């Protein structure tokens, strides 16, 4: 087969996969729900920190604590949630998670209008949204293989990222405009409404669907929590590829949590960005995600999974380095921040899409929830601590200097994955000889 024929065959296979995805019961409804969820997340990412900064005059340490409160649930609840999702109706769990998030978000503008909004309430809301987001994300991850089948899991994940990123291009910019027009607290009303719409899309789309994505198959013998815990832990830490991916993702998330505690303040106090400019920058996050989701299939066909993974993590610190290099309120700083946002998120989607496809194929259906739970504990567990450390470092060292620490943490993320890939190549070479 010549090159042109091979490319045509690849294109036909991709088009066929997309057509099959549309025919899988529940998949279109899940994509619509993800689109509304992306609207909520995009607005919340802009407005939440701005509420703390402008309405409550929060400093870097308080922003770090606020971000940490949203992710601390992963430390204590990810494993029980993973076990639970193997035994309950996953779609109903996702619906209730979106409803809970919407109600929590609505409380902020209501209390602000009544002049009783406080920083502890923002912490409680962030924690509730974090718990709901954890159940939502884990539920979607557990349900997706059952909805589309394992043969289409990589294509389905790429489609999910495309939808998420496409909507995310619009929502942060919209949030910046809404903040300017109606204030940051009232902007959260739109985010809460989007959460309810995401729940409604699932409720409508899965009203007559009863496949494994909704209700896992009942095991022949009910396994105790202790045994489920032990099985999930051993599976996660003993599998070399899952172990390497988990370690690499954990370090990347630690760096991201460290930087997230500083970024908004860095944009405002060092670069002099307005809320509208911050909304524009966050919109480019989705541009990078969309770019990555569209490039992943071609990269996998040309380079293979191992090289895509290695290339993604090696280039991440270069993307982060653009942030501290942007100094002063100038056109150059805006260009560098936008370039960072696009490149970083394209690389993250490239990494995550490849990793998720591998993990789904390596994990049995009955282990999906637990594998996700333990991975989330390892990858998200350190995030609250690093968020707090990031805020403290920003106050103690200055925002500019602290940003370089983010670069260093991200550079370390390549080590576990490269060690595994090097060992795999060495073992393969030894076997061939």
Secondary structure, 3 states (H helix, E strand, C coil): CCHHHHHHHHHHHHHHHHHHHHHCCCHHHHHHHHHHHHHHHHHHHHHHHHHHHHHHCCCHHHHHHHHHHHHCHHHHHHHHHHHHHCCCEHHHHHHHHHHHHHHHHHHHHHHHHCCCCCHHHHHHHHHHHHHHHHHHHHHHHHHHHHHHCHHHHHHHHHHHHHHHHHHHHHHHHHHHHHHHHHCHHHHHHHHHHHHHHHHHHHHHHCCCCCCCCCECCCCCCCCCHHHHHHHHHHHHHHCHHHHHHHHHHHHHHHHHHHHHHHHHHHHHHHCCCCHHHHHHHHHHHHHHHHHHHHHHHHHHHHHCHHHHHHHHHHHHHHHHHHHHHCCCCCHHHHHHHHHHHHHHHHHHHHHHHHHHHHHHHHCCHHHHHHHHHHHHHHHHCCHHHHHHHHHHHHHHHCHHHHHHHHHHHHHCCHHHHHHHHHHHHHHHHHHHC
